């Protein structure tokens, strides 16, 4: 994973070791503790306190001294534990990465060039590509519709969360589905934190409807990896994985198309 700015590392390290005791599996803290840590360390307070936590939750590895306290096979994650309340929690190491041996499926690229020209970041571009190419429909064999993107809401026991994009879908039997999608581009990793939040949101807000949690990951060569994820025994498990390569229609391999049909 990427490295966070040194200032962020010093702050998160201070917060952790002020609370950690040998054998602990959880350490709770509040967002305001960032301010206290900055004052005690005589560091300039970051303008966006949330970015300190976001960096270590989704992008950057924790400082080496914190990692050194991890038992074998375990790692610290930072979870929401309420409104402006967080906790370090030990979980089993679980990495969801695209398989290198999986065949790629060619899909005619329907992404408008204007969207590609003005997408502001990897996440925004990935969500647009998935939406315009109806990759969720293809992947799940459902008819789906984007309900809302960058949905900010709250979940009991967790606090405020943000879902990258939320779809609703229907199958041939008329069964309805709620499909939270997390988009991962650049250095971001698919992890248990966002998957858990997405699933808990659906359970709370749409009781009785089936949740199918999806992660989308940019790969090389204009390819998008899609994963359907579930939580089992406090770990992320992959239900299904497919890799879709977006190509101009005139470059589709007709032999491959016949093979897909067979």
N, C-alpha and C positions, 0 to 999 in steps of 0.2 A: 504494500500500500504506500501511498504518498506520505511525505513528511509534512507535518503541520509547522507553522511558524514557531520559532523557539519560544516566543512569548506565550503562545497558546500552550505549549508543552509544559512550561514552568508553572502556569496557572493550574492546569489540570492535575499535575503532579502534586502540587501543594494541597489541593482539595482532597485528593485521594489519600495521601499519607496522614493528613490530619484526622482521618476517620478509620483508616485501615488498622486492623489488629490481626495477628497471625491466626490463620484458620477461618477468617471471615469469608463468606460467600456473597455478601451484599454490603454496600456502603451507600447510604442515602445522603443527598445534599440538595441545596436549593440554588437557583440561578443567581441569587444575590451573593452567594458565597464566592462567585467570581470577583465581585467588587472587593470583598474582604481580602481575598488572596492577593489581588493586585496592589492593594494598599499595604499589606504586610511585606510584600516582596519589592515594594517601591517600583512597580512597573506601570507604564501608561495603560490605562483601561481601554480595551478595544471598543470602538464605536458600536459594534454589533456584538453584544454578548452571546447571542444565539449562534453566531458563526463559530465561536470557540467550541461549543458542544456539537454542532453539526459536523464540524471537521472530524472529530474523533468518533462520531457515531456512524458516519457514512464514507469518509474519504481517507483519513489519515490513521496511521498506526499509533497506538498509545506510546508514551515515553518508555525507554528501555527499563527504567527502574520499576515501573508499574508492571511491565511484561514479566520481569524477573520474579514476581510474586505468584505467577500463574502456575498451578500444578500441571504436570504432564497431561496433555490432551485437553486442557481447558484454556479458556481465554476470557478476559474481561470485556464486557460490552456495557454501553451506557444506554439505559432505558428511561423513558418517561415514567414517572410514578405519581403524577398528579399535576395540577396547574403550577408551572414553574418549579416543579420538584422532579428530581432525577435520582437514579441510583446506578452505581456500578454493580454488575452481577456476573458471576462466573457461570459460563455455559460451555458445553462441549464444542471444540473447534469444528466448524462446519463451513466449508467453502463451496459455493455453487459457481462453477466455471464451465464455459462451453466445452463440450467434448471435441477433441481433435479428430476423432475417427468417425464422426457422424456425417452422413451424406448431406449435401446441400441441395435444396429444392429451388429450381428457377421459378421466379414469379415475374410477370410483366410489370415493369416499374410504372406506377401511376402517380408518382409524386410530382406535383406541379413544380416547374423550374423556379417559379417565383418564391415558393416556400423554401426551396433549398438555398436560394440566394439570400433570404432575409432571416432564416432561423438564427436566433441569438446564441444558442449554446447546444451542446450535444443532446441534453435531455429534451429540449424543445424540439429539436430536429427529429429525434428518435420517435417521440410521441406522434409527430405529424406523419412520419413515414409509415408507422404502424396503422394510423387512422386512414390515410388516403389509399393505402394498399389493402385495406380490410384484412390485415393479417390475423386479427383476433378471430374473425369469422372462419378463415381458412384453418387456423390452428385448432379451434375448438369444435368445428363443424356446427356452429350456431349462427343465427342471424343476430348481430349485436349492433348497438348504437351507443355512441359516446354521450354520456349524461352530463359530465362535468370534468374539467381538468383543473389541476392544482387546487383541489378541494381542501379547505381548511375547516376542521371540525374538532369536536372533543369526544373522547371515549372514556367511560367510567373506569376509574382505576389507573388510567394512563395519562389523561390530560389532553392537551391540544396536539393534533397530528395533522399532517398534510398528505393527501393521496395524489400521486402524480396524475392519474386519469381514472375515472370510474365509468365503466360500461354497464349496460343492462342488456340481457340477451334472452332469446326464446328458442326452444328446439322444436322439432317436427311434431312433438306430442303436445306442445303448448305449455311446457314447463318453463318457468322464468328463472333467470340467473342474475346474480350481481357479480361483476368482474372488476376487482381493483387491479390496476396495472402499475407496476413500478418500472421506471425507465432508468437504465444504467449506461452511461457513456463515459468516455475518458477514463479516469482512475477510479471511479466509483465501483463498489462491489455489492453484489446481491448478498444480503445478510438477514439474520433472524429478526432484527429490530423492526424494519419496515414491514416485513412479511407478517409478523405478529400483529402489528398495529392495523394493517389492512384487513386481516381476517377478523380481528376483534370488532372493528368498526362495522363490518357487514353483519356479524352476529347480533350486535346491539341495535343497529338501525333498520335492518331488514330481516327480522326473525322469521324463520320458516322458509326463506329463500336459500337456494344453494349458492354458496360462495365458491368461485373458481379463481384463485389468486394467480396472477400472471406476472412474470418478470421478463423484460425485454433488454437485451444487451447488444450493443454494437460490436461487430467483429470486423476483421479485415475484408477487403474486396467487396464492399457494398453489401455485406451480409448481416442479417439480423437473427440473433438467437432468441427463441421464445421458450420459456419454461412455465409449466404449470406446477405450482408448489402447494404443499400442505405442511401442517405442523403435526409431528408425531413425537411424543416423549420429549417435548421441549427442543426438538431439532427440526430443521427444514429438510423435507424430503422432496425429491423431484418425481412428479407423477409422469410427466412426459416432457421431451425436449425435441425441438425441431429447428433447423437452420434454413432460413429463406434468403436466397440471393436475388436481389433486384436487378433485372437486366432489361434493356430495350426489347420491345416485342419482336423486332426483326432479327434479334440475336438468340431467340429461344431455340433450344436444341429439340428438333422434332422427334428424334429417336428417344430422347429422355422423356418427352411428354408421353409417348406411347408406353414407355416402361412404367411411368407413374400409373397409367391406366390399368396395366396388368397387375 
